[in-house]
Amino acid sequence: MRTALAMITDPSDIIKILIDTGQTVRAGRVIGAFRNIGRSDFADEIRETMMPIILFLLKGTV
């Protein structure tokens, strides 16, 4: 898994998949995985993109 993550050169494809499938919980896991391999820049980009979506979804459930 670490090797596969390390081969990713641009997180935008992963972001697209996470958004298209609504995988907010998995986004958190992916963020943690990128941080674990030292790619905090990718983790931050995913988080910044997903956070407004997550907040929007939470507003609808409260």
Secondary structure, 3 states (H helix, E strand, C coil): CHHHHHCCCCCHHHHHHHHHHCCHHHHHHHHHHHHHCCCHHHHHHHHHHHHHHHHHHHHHHC
